[in-house]
Amino acid sequence: MSIAVLRRRGTTAENAAFTGAAGEFTWETDGHVIRGHDGSTVGGFRMVSETATQTLTNKTADGLVLTGATTLPGSGSISSGGNLTVGTGVIGTAGTTTLSLRVGSTEQVQIPTTAAAVNRIQMSGGATGTGPYIAATSSTDTNVRLRLFSQGTEGIYLHTNLATEQVRVTHTASANRVISLTGSNGGNPAISVTGGSLSLSSATVAASGFTVTGGAFSLNGATNAVSAAVATASTNKVAVDIGGTTYYLLMTTVP
């Protein structure tokens, strides 16, 4: 190439103040970007460069691949009409900003910042026959509890089949006595309390027997110690000695 064609050129600031003729192109000597002009717009229109630092506005990317760290400003967002795929990278926010996941314009998930967090949530799907899970993990602590919170005076509800409520944990203001459920390795699983006594407010059915081992229980509002087990059985009743008083349980067949 023996002939060189030179275009008008100048710094970014000089180009930004220049109004070129319609169809004219100028060159930024420090920004290394071409500008196209329409004869009336001051500064013209900067073209997209492969390596220049630029702000893109109102662009639709089809098959965009991000190979390096990508940072959004505090008010920035990424919207995807298809799949947004991240390889081995990290999706995060700068500083103490909360990460928000939205469907359309509606926020669905919010992840606030915890300074110097080492305990975190892990979620995973499951293969055929294996359920997905949510777990607490840590990079430093051996034992990590998993906590669930509700807002205000609402409770926590557990459902099956995506709809049917099975367990409800209701709110008690300033509660300092709680229920503990414990499994067992060969013995009996236990339901216990961290203080006071376990209160059963509704009728209770013991499908395979009921055993009181030590302590006391309340019957008809009175607290009684168990001094003897079932004593005798006749044709239609069983005698039970509780706290020195004999109670008779009437026996009948279920029609």
Secondary structure, DSSP 8 states (H G I E B T S, - for coil): -------EEE-HHHHHT----TT-EEEETTT--EEE--SSSTT-EE---SSS-----S---SS----S-----TT-----SS----SS-----STT--EEEEETTEEEEEE---TT--EEEEEE---TT---EEEEEESS-S--------STT--EEEEETTTEEEEEE---TT----EEEE--SSS--EEEESSS-----S----TT-----SSEEEETTEEEEEEEEEEEE-SSEEEEEETTEEEEEE-----
